[in-house]
Amino acid sequence: MNYFIIAAILVLDQITKYMVKSRFILNESIAIIDNIFHLTYVRNFGAAFGILKHQKLFFILLTSVVLIGIIIFIRKQSSLHPIVKLSLSLIIGGAVGNLIDRVAYGYVIDFFDFRIWPVFNIADMAIVIGACLLSYFLIFVEPSL
């Protein structure tokens, strides 16, 4: 596990969310590239694509169980491939970033808006990149070990 990556994601995620929350009005949008990329302050009460809205306790419990499972997995391994360490660090950093929002506000603050995709944040990016890296490892690297 790379604690620097986890901490960097958490700090960057929380600072950007604080900046958006303190400077934007809810649903306010500023075009960076008109009709392509905007910064839009939204509150996500659900999961990806807004599914399971207003299930705060469920998401807090689910995230906590997943995080505990990852930590137990890491501690039971004598050594992990660097790709696995990186991917799990990204997933942990992102999951904790969104967990902080759910506990503090009851929703997740999102703001990257590409207009053709649901609005997301840095924690979401870390989780997706981590999951893609882990998938790559499991499909292409692990079978050859």
VOVOGU-207561 format. One record per residue: residue number from 1; x, y, z of N, C-alpha, C in turn. Coordinates in Angstrom, 1 decimal, decimal comma. Each point is the difference from the previous one (the first is absolute). Example, Ala and Ser with C-alpha at 12.3 -4.5 7.8 and 13.67 -1.06 7.14 Angstrom:
@k 1 | n.px 13,2 | n.py -5,7 | n.pz 7,8 | ca.px -0,9 | ca.py 1,2 | ca.pz 0,0 | c.px 0,9 | c.py 1,2 | c.pz 0,0
@k 2 | n.px -0,4 | n.py 1,1 | n.pz -0,7 | ca.px 0,9 | ca.py 1,1 | ca.pz 0,0 | c.px -0,8 | c.py 1,1 | c.pz 0,8
This chain:
@k 1 | n.px 0,9 | n.py -1,2 | n.pz 0,0 | ca.px -0,9 | ca.py 1,2 | ca.pz 0,0 | c.px 0,9 | c.py 1,2 | c.pz 0,0
@k 2 | n.px -0,3 | n.py 1,0 | n.pz -0,8 | ca.px 0,8 | ca.py 1,2 | ca.pz -0,1 | c.px -0,8 | c.py 1,1 | c.pz 0,7
@k 3 | n.px 0,5 | n.py 0,3 | n.pz 1,2 | ca.px -0,7 | ca.py 1,0 | ca.pz 0,8 | c.px 0,1 | c.py 1,4 | c.pz -0,5
@k 4 | n.px 1,1 | n.py 0,3 | n.pz -0,8 | ca.px 0,1 | ca.py 1,3 | ca.pz -0,6 | c.px -1,1 | c.py 0,2 | c.pz -1,0
@k 5 | n.px -0,3 | n.py -1,0 | n.pz -0,9 | ca.px -1,0 | ca.py 0,1 | ca.pz -1,0 | c.px -1,4 | c.py 0,2 | c.pz 0,7
@k 6 | n.px -0,3 | n.py -0,8 | n.pz 1,0 | ca.px -1,2 | ca.py 0,1 | ca.pz 0,7 | c.px -0,2 | c.py 1,4 | c.pz 0,6
@k 7 | n.px 1,0 | n.py 0,5 | n.pz 0,6 | ca.px -0,1 | ca.py 1,4 | ca.pz 0,6 | c.px -0,1 | c.py 1,0 | c.pz -1,0
@k 8 | n.px 0,7 | n.py -0,1 | n.pz -1,1 | ca.px 0,0 | ca.py 1,0 | ca.pz -1,1 | c.px -1,4 | c.py 0,1 | c.pz -0,6
@k 9 | n.px -0,6 | n.py -1,2 | n.pz -0,2 | ca.px -1,4 | ca.py 0,0 | ca.pz -0,6 | c.px -0,9 | c.py 0,6 | c.pz 1,0
@k 10 | n.px 0,1 | n.py -0,4 | n.pz 1,3 | ca.px -0,9 | ca.py 0,6 | ca.pz 1,0 | c.px 0,1 | c.py 1,5 | c.pz 0,1
@k 11 | n.px 1,2 | n.py 0,5 | n.pz 0,0 | ca.px 0,2 | ca.py 1,5 | ca.pz 0,1 | c.px -0,5 | c.py 0,7 | c.pz -1,2
@k 12 | n.px 0,4 | n.py -0,5 | n.pz -1,2 | ca.px -0,5 | ca.py 0,6 | ca.pz -1,2 | c.px -1,5 | c.py 0,0 | c.pz -0,2
@k 13 | n.px -0,6 | n.py -1,2 | n.pz 0,3 | ca.px -1,4 | ca.py -0,1 | ca.pz 0,0 | c.px -0,8 | c.py 0,9 | c.pz 0,9
@k 14 | n.px 0,5 | n.py 0,0 | n.pz 1,2 | ca.px -0,7 | ca.py 0,9 | ca.pz 1,0 | c.px 0,2 | c.py 1,5 | c.pz -0,2
@k 15 | n.px 1,1 | n.py 0,4 | n.pz -0,5 | ca.px 0,3 | ca.py 1,4 | ca.pz -0,3 | c.px -0,9 | c.py 0,4 | c.pz -1,2
@k 16 | n.px 0,0 | n.py -0,8 | n.pz -1,0 | ca.px -0,8 | ca.py 0,4 | ca.pz -1,2 | c.px -1,5 | c.py 0,0 | c.pz 0,4
@k 17 | n.px -0,5 | n.py -0,9 | n.pz 0,8 | ca.px -1,4 | ca.py 0,0 | ca.pz 0,4 | c.px -0,3 | c.py 1,2 | c.pz 0,8
@k 18 | n.px 0,9 | n.py 0,3 | n.pz 0,9 | ca.px -0,2 | ca.py 1,2 | ca.pz 0,9 | c.px 0,0 | c.py 1,3 | c.pz -0,9
@k 19 | n.px 0,8 | n.py 0,1 | n.pz -1,0 | ca.px 0,1 | ca.py 1,2 | ca.pz -0,9 | c.px -1,4 | c.py 0,1 | c.pz -0,7
@k 20 | n.px -0,4 | n.py -1,1 | n.pz -0,5 | ca.px -1,3 | ca.py 0,0 | ca.pz -0,8 | c.px -1,2 | c.py 0,4 | c.pz 0,9
@k 21 | n.px 0,0 | n.py -0,7 | n.pz 1,2 | ca.px -1,1 | ca.py 0,2 | ca.pz 0,9 | c.px 0,0 | c.py 1,5 | c.pz 0,6
@k 22 | n.px 1,1 | n.py 0,6 | n.pz 0,1 | ca.px 0,1 | ca.py 1,3 | ca.pz 0,6 | c.px -0,1 | c.py 1,1 | c.pz -1,0
@k 23 | n.px 0,2 | n.py -0,3 | n.pz -1,3 | ca.px 0,0 | ca.py 1,0 | ca.pz -1,0 | c.px -1,2 | c.py 0,0 | c.pz -1,0
@k 24 | n.px -0,6 | n.py -1,2 | n.pz -0,1 | ca.px -1,1 | ca.py -0,2 | ca.pz -0,9 | c.px -1,3 | c.py 0,0 | c.pz 0,7
@k 25 | n.px -1,1 | n.py 0,3 | n.pz -0,7 | ca.px -1,4 | ca.py -0,2 | ca.pz 0,5 | c.px -0,4 | c.py -1,3 | c.pz -0,6
@k 26 | n.px -0,8 | n.py -0,8 | n.pz 0,8 | ca.px -0,4 | ca.py -1,3 | ca.pz -0,4 | c.px -0,5 | c.py 0,1 | c.pz -1,5
@k 27 | n.px 0,4 | n.py -0,9 | n.pz -0,8 | ca.px -0,3 | ca.py -0,2 | ca.pz -1,4 | c.px 0,6 | c.py 1,1 | c.pz -0,9
@k 28 | n.px 0,8 | n.py 0,9 | n.pz 0,5 | ca.px 0,7 | ca.py 1,0 | ca.pz -0,8 | c.px 1,0 | c.py -0,7 | c.pz -0,9
@k 29 | n.px 0,1 | n.py 0,5 | n.pz -1,2 | ca.px 0,9 | ca.py -0,6 | ca.pz -1,0 | c.px 0,8 | c.py 1,1 | c.pz -0,7
@k 30 | n.px 1,3 | n.py -0,2 | n.pz -0,1 | ca.px 0,9 | ca.py 0,9 | ca.pz -0,7 | c.px 0,6 | c.py -0,8 | c.pz -1,1
@k 31 | n.px -0,1 | n.py 0,5 | n.pz -1,2 | ca.px 0,6 | ca.py -0,6 | ca.pz -1,2 | c.px 1,5 | c.py 0,2 | c.pz 0,0
@k 32 | n.px 0,7 | n.py -1,1 | n.pz -0,1 | ca.px 1,4 | ca.py 0,1 | ca.pz -0,3 | c.px 0,3 | c.py -0,1 | c.pz -1,5
@k 33 | n.px -0,7 | n.py -1,0 | n.pz -0,6 | ca.px -0,1 | ca.py -0,2 | ca.pz -1,5 | c.px -1,5 | c.py -0,1 | c.pz -0,2
@k 34 | n.px -0,6 | n.py 1,0 | n.pz -0,6 | ca.px -1,4 | ca.py 0,1 | ca.pz -0,1 | c.px -0,6 | c.py -1,3 | c.pz -0,7
@k 35 | n.px -1,0 | n.py -0,5 | n.pz 0,7 | ca.px -0,7 | ca.py -1,2 | ca.pz -0,4 | c.px 0,8 | c.py -1,3 | c.pz 0,0
@k 36 | n.px 1,2 | n.py 0,1 | n.pz 0,5 | ca.px 0,9 | ca.py -1,2 | ca.pz 0,0 | c.px 0,4 | c.py -0,3 | c.pz 1,5
@k 37 | n.px 0,6 | n.py 1,0 | n.pz 0,6 | ca.px 0,4 | ca.py -0,2 | ca.pz 1,4 | c.px -0,3 | c.py 1,2 | c.pz 0,9
@k 38 | n.px -0,8 | n.py -0,3 | n.pz 1,0 | ca.px -0,4 | ca.py 1,1 | ca.pz 1,0 | c.px 0,4 | c.py -0,5 | c.pz 1,4
@k 39 | n.px 0,0 | n.py 1,0 | n.pz 0,9 | ca.px 0,1 | ca.py -0,3 | ca.pz 1,4 | c.px -1,4 | c.py 0,3 | c.pz 0,5
@k 40 | n.px -0,7 | n.py -1,0 | n.pz 0,5 | ca.px -1,4 | ca.py 0,1 | ca.pz 0,4 | c.px -0,1 | c.py -0,6 | c.pz 1,4
@k 41 | n.px -0,5 | n.py 0,8 | n.pz 1,0 | ca.px -0,2 | ca.py -0,5 | ca.pz 1,4 | c.px -1,3 | c.py -0,8 | c.pz 0,1
@k 42 | n.px 0,1 | n.py -1,3 | n.pz 0,2 | ca.px -1,1 | ca.py -0,8 | ca.pz 0,3 | c.px 0,2 | c.py -0,8 | c.pz 1,2
@k 43 | n.px -1,1 | n.py -0,4 | n.pz 0,6 | ca.px 0,0 | ca.py -0,9 | ca.pz 1,2 | c.px -0,5 | c.py -1,4 | c.pz -0,5
@k 44 | n.px 0,8 | n.py -1,0 | n.pz 0,2 | ca.px -0,4 | ca.py -1,3 | ca.pz -0,3 | c.px -0,4 | c.py -0,8 | c.pz 1,2
@k 45 | n.px -1,3 | n.py -0,3 | n.pz 0,1 | ca.px -0,5 | ca.py -0,7 | ca.pz 1,2 | c.px 0,0 | c.py -1,5 | c.pz -0,3
@k 46 | n.px 0,4 | n.py -0,4 | n.pz -1,1 | ca.px 0,1 | ca.py -1,5 | ca.pz -0,3 | c.px 1,4 | c.py -0,4 | c.pz -0,4
@k 47 | n.px 0,0 | n.py -1,0 | n.pz -0,8 | ca.px 1,3 | ca.py -0,6 | ca.pz -0,5 | c.px 0,3 | c.py 0,5 | c.pz -1,4
@k 48 | n.px 0,7 | n.py -0,8 | n.pz -0,7 | ca.px 0,3 | ca.py 0,4 | ca.pz -1,4 | c.px -1,3 | c.py 0,1 | c.pz -0,8
@k 49 | n.px 0,0 | n.py 1,1 | n.pz -0,8 | ca.px -1,2 | ca.py 0,3 | ca.pz -0,8 | c.px -1,2 | c.py 0,3 | c.pz 0,9
@k 50 | n.px 0,2 | n.py 0,3 | n.pz 1,2 | ca.px -1,1 | ca.py 0,4 | ca.pz 1,0 | c.px -0,9 | c.py -1,2 | c.pz 0,4
@k 51 | n.px 0,4 | n.py -1,2 | n.pz -0,2 | ca.px -0,8 | ca.py -1,1 | ca.pz 0,4 | c.px -0,1 | c.py -0,1 | c.pz 1,5
@k 52 | n.px -1,0 | n.py -0,6 | n.pz 0,5 | ca.px -0,2 | ca.py -0,3 | ca.pz 1,5 | c.px 0,0 | c.py 1,4 | c.pz 0,8
@k 53 | n.px -0,7 | n.py 1,0 | n.pz -0,5 | ca.px 0,0 | ca.py 1,3 | ca.pz 0,7 | c.px -0,4 | c.py -0,1 | c.pz 1,4
@k 54 | n.px 0,5 | n.py 0,8 | n.pz 0,9 | ca.px -0,3 | ca.py 0,2 | ca.pz 1,4 | c.px 0,1 | c.py -1,3 | c.pz 0,8
@k 55 | n.px 1,0 | n.py -0,8 | n.pz -0,4 | ca.px 0,4 | ca.py -1,2 | ca.pz 0,8 | c.px 1,3 | c.py 0,2 | c.pz 0,7
@k 56 | n.px 0,1 | n.py 1,1 | n.pz 0,8 | ca.px 1,2 | ca.py 0,4 | ca.pz 0,6 | c.px 0,6 | c.py -1,1 | c.pz 0,9
@k 57 | n.px -0,8 | n.py -0,5 | n.pz 0,9 | ca.px 0,5 | ca.py -1,1 | ca.pz 0,9 | c.px 0,5 | c.py -1,2 | c.pz -0,8
@k 58 | n.px -0,7 | n.py -0,4 | n.pz -1,0 | ca.px 0,4 | ca.py -1,1 | ca.pz -0,8 | c.px 1,4 | c.py 0,3 | c.pz -0,6
@k 59 | n.px 0,2 | n.py 1,2 | n.pz -0,6 | ca.px 1,3 | ca.py 0,3 | ca.pz -0,6 | c.px 1,1 | c.py 0,1 | c.pz 1,0
@k 60 | n.px -0,3 | n.py 0,5 | n.pz 1,2 | ca.px 1,0 | ca.py 0,1 | ca.pz 1,0 | c.px 0,4 | c.py -1,4 | c.pz 0,5
@k 61 | n.px -0,9 | n.py -0,8 | n.pz 0,2 | ca.px 0,3 | ca.py -1,4 | ca.pz 0,4 | c.px 0,7 | c.py -0,8 | c.pz -1,1
@k 62 | n.px -0,5 | n.py 0,1 | n.pz -1,2 | ca.px 0,6 | ca.py -0,7 | ca.pz -1,1 | c.px 1,5 | c.py 0,5 | c.pz -0,2
@k 63 | n.px 0,2 | n.py 1,3 | n.pz 0,0 | ca.px 1,4 | ca.py 0,5 | ca.pz -0,2 | c.px 0,9 | c.py -0,5 | c.pz 1,1
@k 64 | n.px -0,5 | n.py 0,1 | n.pz 1,2 | ca.px 0,8 | ca.py -0,5 | ca.pz 1,2 | c.px 0,3 | c.py -1,4 | c.pz -0,1
@k 65 | n.px -0,9 | n.py -0,9 | n.pz -0,4 | ca.px 0,3 | ca.py -1,4 | ca.pz -0,1 | c.px 1,0 | c.py -0,3 | c.pz -1,1
@k 66 | n.px -0,1 | n.py 0,7 | n.pz -1,1 | ca.px 0,9 | ca.py -0,1 | ca.pz -1,1 | c.px 1,4 | c.py 0,4 | c.pz 0,4
@k 67 | n.px 0,1 | n.py 1,2 | n.pz 0,7 | ca.px 1,3 | ca.py 0,5 | ca.pz 0,4 | c.px 0,6 | c.py -1,0 | c.pz 1,0
@k 68 | n.px -0,7 | n.py -0,5 | n.pz 1,0 | ca.px 0,5 | ca.py -1,0 | ca.pz 0,9 | c.px 0,4 | c.py -1,3 | c.pz -0,7
@k 69 | n.px -0,7 | n.py -0,4 | n.pz -1,0 | ca.px 0,4 | ca.py -1,2 | ca.pz -0,8 | c.px 1,3 | c.py 0,2 | c.pz -0,7
@k 70 | n.px 0,2 | n.py 1,2 | n.pz -0,6 | ca.px 1,2 | ca.py 0,3 | ca.pz -0,7 | c.px 1,2 | c.py 0,0 | c.pz 1,0
@k 71 | n.px -0,2 | n.py 0,7 | n.pz 1,1 | ca.px 1,1 | ca.py 0,0 | ca.pz 1,0 | c.px 0,3 | c.py -1,3 | c.pz 0,5
@k 72 | n.px -1,0 | n.py -0,9 | n.pz 0,3 | ca.px 0,3 | ca.py -1,4 | ca.pz 0,4 | c.px 0,8 | c.py -0,7 | c.pz -1,0
@k 73 | n.px -0,5 | n.py 0,1 | n.pz -1,3 | ca.px 0,7 | ca.py -0,6 | ca.pz -1,1 | c.px 1,5 | c.py 0,4 | c.pz -0,1
@k 74 | n.px 0,2 | n.py 1,3 | n.pz 0,1 | ca.px 1,4 | ca.py 0,5 | ca.pz -0,1 | c.px 0,8 | c.py -0,5 | c.pz 1,1
@k 75 | n.px -0,5 | n.py -0,1 | n.pz 1,2 | ca.px 0,8 | ca.py -0,4 | ca.pz 1,2 | c.px 0,3 | c.py -1,5 | c.pz 0,0
@k 76 | n.px -0,9 | n.py -0,8 | n.pz -0,7 | ca.px 0,3 | ca.py -1,4 | ca.pz -0,1 | c.px 1,0 | c.py -0,4 | c.pz -1,1
@k 77 | n.px 0,3 | n.py 0,9 | n.pz -0,8 | ca.px 0,9 | ca.py -0,2 | ca.pz -1,1 | c.px 1,4 | c.py 0,3 | c.pz 0,4
@k 78 | n.px 1,0 | n.py -0,9 | n.pz -0,3 | ca.px 1,4 | ca.py 0,3 | ca.pz 0,4 | c.px 0,6 | c.py 1,0 | c.pz -1,0
@k 79 | n.px -0,5 | n.py -0,1 | n.pz -1,3 | ca.px 0,5 | ca.py 1,0 | ca.pz -1,0 | c.px -1,1 | c.py 0,1 | c.pz -1,0
@k 80 | n.px -0,1 | n.py 1,2 | n.pz -0,5 | ca.px -1,0 | ca.py 0,3 | ca.pz -1,1 | c.px 0,7 | c.py 0,6 | c.pz -1,2
@k 81 | n.px -0,5 | n.py -0,3 | n.pz -1,1 | ca.px 0,6 | ca.py 0,5 | ca.pz -1,3 | c.px -0,2 | c.py 1,5 | c.pz 0,1
@k 82 | n.px 0,9 | n.py 0,8 | n.pz -0,5 | ca.px -0,1 | ca.py 1,5 | ca.pz 0,0 | c.px -1,3 | c.py 0,5 | c.pz -0,6
@k 83 | n.px -0,5 | n.py -0,7 | n.pz -1,1 | ca.px -1,2 | ca.py 0,5 | ca.pz -0,6 | c.px -1,2 | c.py -0,2 | c.pz 1,0
@k 84 | n.px 0,0 | n.py -1,1 | n.pz 0,7 | ca.px -1,0 | ca.py -0,2 | ca.pz 1,0 | c.px 0,0 | c.py 1,0 | c.pz 1,2
@k 85 | n.px 1,2 | n.py 0,3 | n.pz 0,4 | ca.px 0,2 | ca.py 1,0 | ca.pz 1,1 | c.px -0,5 | c.py 1,3 | c.pz -0,5
@k 86 | n.px 0,4 | n.py 0,4 | n.pz -1,2 | ca.px -0,5 | ca.py 1,3 | ca.pz -0,5 | c.px -1,5 | c.py 0,0 | c.pz -0,2
@k 87 | n.px -0,6 | n.py -1,0 | n.pz -0,6 | ca.px -1,4 | ca.py 0,0 | ca.pz -0,2 | c.px -0,8 | c.py 0,0 | c.pz 1,3
@k 88 | n.px 0,4 | n.py -0,8 | n.pz 1,0 | ca.px -0,7 | ca.py 0,0 | ca.pz 1,3 | c.px 0,2 | c.py 1,4 | c.pz 0,7
@k 89 | n.px 1,1 | n.py 0,6 | n.pz -0,1 | ca.px 0,2 | ca.py 1,3 | ca.pz 0,6 | c.px -0,9 | c.py 1,0 | c.pz -0,6
@k 90 | n.px -0,1 | n.py 0,0 | n.pz -1,3 | ca.px -1,0 | ca.py 0,9 | ca.pz -0,7 | c.px -1,4 | c.py -0,2 | c.pz 0,4
@k 91 | n.px -0,4 | n.py -1,3 | n.pz 0,1 | ca.px -1,4 | ca.py -0,3 | ca.pz 0,4 | c.px -0,2 | c.py 0,4 | c.pz 1,4
@k 92 | n.px 0,9 | n.py -0,2 | n.pz 0,9 | ca.px -0,1 | ca.py 0,4 | ca.pz 1,4 | c.px -0,1 | c.py 1,5 | c.pz 0,1
@k 93 | n.px 0,9 | n.py 0,7 | n.pz -0,6 | ca.px 0,0 | ca.py 1,5 | ca.pz 0,1 | c.px -1,4 | c.py 0,5 | c.pz -0,5
@k 94 | n.px -0,5 | n.py -0,5 | n.pz -1,2 | ca.px -1,2 | ca.py 0,5 | ca.pz -0,5 | c.px -1,2 | c.py -0,4 | c.pz 0,9
@k 95 | n.px 0,0 | n.py -1,2 | n.pz 0,4 | ca.px -1,1 | ca.py -0,4 | ca.pz 0,9 | c.px -0,1 | c.py 0,8 | c.pz 1,3
@k 96 | n.px 1,1 | n.py 0,2 | n.pz 0,6 | ca.px 0,0 | ca.py 0,8 | ca.pz 1,2 | c.px -0,4 | c.py 1,5 | c.pz -0,3
@k 97 | n.px 0,5 | n.py 0,5 | n.pz -1,1 | ca.px -0,5 | ca.py 1,4 | ca.pz -0,4 | c.px -1,5 | c.py 0,1 | c.pz -0,1
@k 98 | n.px -0,6 | n.py -0,9 | n.pz -0,6 | ca.px -1,5 | ca.py 0,0 | ca.pz -0,2 | c.px -0,7 | c.py -0,3 | c.pz 1,3
@k 99 | n.px 0,7 | n.py -0,9 | n.pz 0,8 | ca.px -0,6 | ca.py -0,4 | ca.pz 1,3 | c.px 0,0 | c.py 1,2 | c.pz 1,0
@k 100 | n.px 1,0 | n.py 0,8 | n.pz -0,1 | ca.px 0,0 | ca.py 1,3 | ca.pz 0,8 | c.px -1,2 | c.py 0,9 | c.pz -0,3
@k 101 | n.px -0,3 | n.py 0,1 | n.pz -1,3 | ca.px -1,1 | ca.py 0,8 | ca.pz -0,4 | c.px -1,3 | c.py -0,6 | c.pz 0,5
@k 102 | n.px -0,2 | n.py -1,3 | n.pz -0,2 | ca.px -1,2 | ca.py -0,6 | ca.pz 0,5 | c.px -0,3 | c.py 0,2 | c.pz 1,5
@k 103 | n.px 1,1 | n.py -0,2 | n.pz 0,7 | ca.px -0,2 | ca.py 0,1 | ca.pz 1,5 | c.px -0,2 | c.py 1,5 | c.pz 0,4
@k 104 | n.px 0,7 | n.py 0,9 | n.pz -0,6 | ca.px 0,0 | ca.py 1,4 | ca.pz 0,3 | c.px -1,3 | c.py 0,7 | c.pz -0,5
@k 105 | n.px -0,4 | n.py -0,3 | n.pz -1,2 | ca.px -1,1 | ca.py 0,7 | ca.pz -0,7 | c.px -1,2 | c.py -0,8 | c.pz -0,3
@k 106 | n.px 0,1 | n.py -1,3 | n.pz -0,1 | ca.px -1,1 | ca.py -0,9 | ca.pz -0,5 | c.px 0,0 | c.py -0,2 | c.pz -1,5
@k 107 | n.px 0,9 | n.py 0,6 | n.pz -0,7 | ca.px 0,1 | ca.py -0,1 | ca.pz -1,4 | c.px 1,5 | c.py 0,2 | c.pz -0,4
@k 108 | n.px 0,3 | n.py -0,3 | n.pz -1,3 | ca.px 1,3 | ca.py 0,2 | ca.pz -0,5 | c.px 0,0 | c.py 1,3 | c.pz -0,9
@k 109 | n.px 1,0 | n.py 0,8 | n.pz 0,1 | ca.px 0,2 | ca.py 1,2 | ca.pz -0,8 | c.px 0,6 | c.py -0,4 | c.pz -1,3
@k 110 | n.px -0,6 | n.py 0,3 | n.pz -1,1 | ca.px 0,5 | ca.py -0,3 | ca.pz -1,4 | c.px 0,1 | c.py 1,3 | c.pz -0,7
@k 111 | n.px 0,9 | n.py 0,1 | n.pz -1,0 | ca.px 0,2 | ca.py 1,3 | ca.pz -0,7 | c.px 0,6 | c.py -0,1 | c.pz -1,4
@k 112 | n.px 0,7 | n.py -1,1 | n.pz -0,4 | ca.px 0,5 | ca.py -0,1 | ca.pz -1,3 | c.px -1,2 | c.py -0,4 | c.pz -0,9
@k 113 | n.px -0,3 | n.py 0,8 | n.pz -1,0 | ca.px -1,2 | ca.py -0,2 | ca.pz -0,8 | c.px 0,4 | c.py 0,0 | c.pz -1,5
@k 114 | n.px 0,0 | n.py -1,2 | n.pz -0,6 | ca.px 0,4 | ca.py -0,1 | ca.pz -1,5 | c.px -1,3 | c.py 0,0 | c.pz -0,8
@k 115 | n.px -1,1 | n.py 0,2 | n.pz 0,5 | ca.px -1,3 | ca.py 0,1 | ca.pz -0,7 | c.px -0,5 | c.py -1,3 | c.pz -0,6
@k 116 | n.px 0,8 | n.py -0,9 | n.pz -0,3 | ca.px -0,4 | ca.py -1,3 | ca.pz -0,5 | c.px 0,1 | c.py -1,1 | c.pz 1,0
@k 117 | n.px 0,4 | n.py 0,4 | n.pz 1,2 | ca.px 0,2 | ca.py -1,0 | ca.pz 1,1 | c.px -0,5 | c.py 0,6 | c.pz 1,3
@k 118 | n.px -0,4 | n.py -0,8 | n.pz 0,9 | ca.px -0,4 | ca.py 0,6 | ca.pz 1,3 | c.px 1,2 | c.py 0,8 | c.pz 0,6
@k 119 | n.px -0,3 | n.py 1,0 | n.pz 0,8 | ca.px 1,0 | ca.py 0,8 | ca.pz 0,7 | c.px 0,7 | c.py -0,8 | c.pz 1,0
@k 120 | n.px 1,3 | n.py 0,2 | n.pz 0,1 | ca.px 0,8 | ca.py -0,8 | ca.pz 0,9 | c.px 1,1 | c.py 0,8 | c.pz 0,7
@k 121 | n.px 0,8 | n.py -0,6 | n.pz 0,8 | ca.px 1,1 | ca.py 0,7 | ca.pz 0,8 | c.px 1,3 | c.py -0,7 | c.pz 0,0
@k 122 | n.px 1,0 | n.py 0,5 | n.pz 0,7 | ca.px 1,3 | ca.py -0,6 | ca.pz 0,0 | c.px 0,0 | c.py -1,4 | c.pz 0,7
@k 123 | n.px -0,8 | n.py -0,2 | n.pz 1,0 | ca.px -0,1 | ca.py -1,3 | ca.pz 0,7 | c.px -0,6 | c.py -1,0 | c.pz -1,0
@k 124 | n.px -1,0 | n.py 0,4 | n.pz -0,8 | ca.px -0,5 | ca.py -0,9 | ca.pz -1,0 | c.px 1,0 | c.py -0,4 | c.pz -1,0
@k 125 | n.px 0,8 | n.py 0,9 | n.pz -0,4 | ca.px 1,1 | ca.py -0,2 | ca.pz -1,0 | c.px 1,0 | c.py -1,0 | c.pz 0,6
@k 126 | n.px 0,3 | n.py 0,1 | n.pz 1,2 | ca.px 1,0 | ca.py -0,9 | ca.pz 0,6 | c.px -0,5 | c.py -1,4 | c.pz 0,1
@k 127 | n.px -1,3 | n.py -0,1 | n.pz 0,4 | ca.px -0,6 | ca.py -1,3 | ca.pz 0,1 | c.px -0,1 | c.py -0,7 | c.pz -1,4
@k 128 | n.px -0,4 | n.py 0,7 | n.pz -1,0 | ca.px -0,1 | ca.py -0,6 | ca.pz -1,4 | c.px 1,4 | c.py -0,3 | c.pz -0,5
@k 129 | n.px 1,0 | n.py 0,8 | n.pz 0,2 | ca.px 1,3 | ca.py -0,3 | ca.pz -0,5 | c.px 0,6 | c.py -1,2 | c.pz 0,8
@k 130 | n.px -0,2 | n.py 0,0 | n.pz 1,3 | ca.px 0,4 | ca.py -1,2 | ca.pz 0,8 | c.px -0,6 | c.py -1,3 | c.pz -0,5
@k 131 | n.px -1,3 | n.py 0,1 | n.pz -0,2 | ca.px -0,8 | ca.py -1,2 | ca.pz -0,5 | c.px 0,5 | c.py -0,5 | c.pz -1,4
@k 132 | n.px 0,3 | n.py 1,0 | n.pz -0,8 | ca.px 0,5 | ca.py -0,4 | ca.pz -1,4 | c.px 1,4 | c.py -0,6 | c.pz 0,1
@k 133 | n.px 0,9 | n.py 0,6 | n.pz 0,9 | ca.px 1,3 | ca.py -0,6 | ca.pz 0,2 | c.px -0,1 | c.py -1,4 | c.pz 0,5
@k 134 | n.px -0,9 | n.py -0,2 | n.pz 1,0 | ca.px -0,1 | ca.py -1,3 | ca.pz 0,6 | c.px -0,5 | c.py -1,0 | c.pz -1,0
@k 135 | n.px -1,0 | n.py 0,4 | n.pz -0,8 | ca.px -0,5 | ca.py -0,8 | ca.pz -1,1 | c.px 1,1 | c.py -0,4 | c.pz -1,0
@k 136 | n.px 0,8 | n.py 1,0 | n.pz -0,4 | ca.px 1,1 | ca.py -0,3 | ca.pz -0,9 | c.px 0,9 | c.py -1,0 | c.pz 0,6
@k 137 | n.px 0,4 | n.py 0,1 | n.pz 1,3 | ca.px 0,8 | ca.py -0,9 | ca.pz 0,7 | c.px -0,6 | c.py -1,4 | c.pz 0,0
@k 138 | n.px -1,2 | n.py -0,1 | n.pz 0,3 | ca.px -0,7 | ca.py -1,3 | ca.pz 0,1 | c.px -0,1 | c.py -0,7 | c.pz -1,3
@k 139 | n.px -0,2 | n.py 0,8 | n.pz -1,1 | ca.px -0,3 | ca.py -0,6 | ca.pz -1,3 | c.px 1,3 | c.py -0,3 | c.pz -0,7
@k 140 | n.px 1,0 | n.py 0,9 | n.pz 0,0 | ca.px 1,2 | ca.py -0,1 | ca.pz -0,8 | c.px 1,3 | c.py -0,4 | c.pz 0,7
@k 141 | n.px 0,1 | n.py 0,4 | n.pz 1,3 | ca.px 1,3 | ca.py -0,2 | ca.pz 0,7 | c.px -0,1 | c.py -1,3 | c.pz 0,8
@k 142 | n.px -1,0 | n.py -0,1 | n.pz 0,8 | ca.px -0,1 | ca.py -1,1 | ca.pz 1,0 | c.px 0,1 | c.py -1,4 | c.pz -0,7
@k 143 | n.px -0,7 | n.py -0,2 | n.pz -1,1 | ca.px 0,0 | ca.py -1,3 | ca.pz -0,6 | c.px 1,4 | c.py -0,4 | c.pz -0,5
@k 144 | n.px 0,9 | n.py 1,0 | n.pz -0,2 | ca.px 1,4 | ca.py -0,4 | ca.pz -0,5 | c.px 0,9 | c.py -0,2 | c.pz 1,2
@k 145 | n.px -0,4 | n.py 0,3 | n.pz 1,2 | ca.px 0,9 | ca.py -0,2 | ca.pz 1,2 | c.px 0,1 | c.py -1,5 | c.pz 0,4
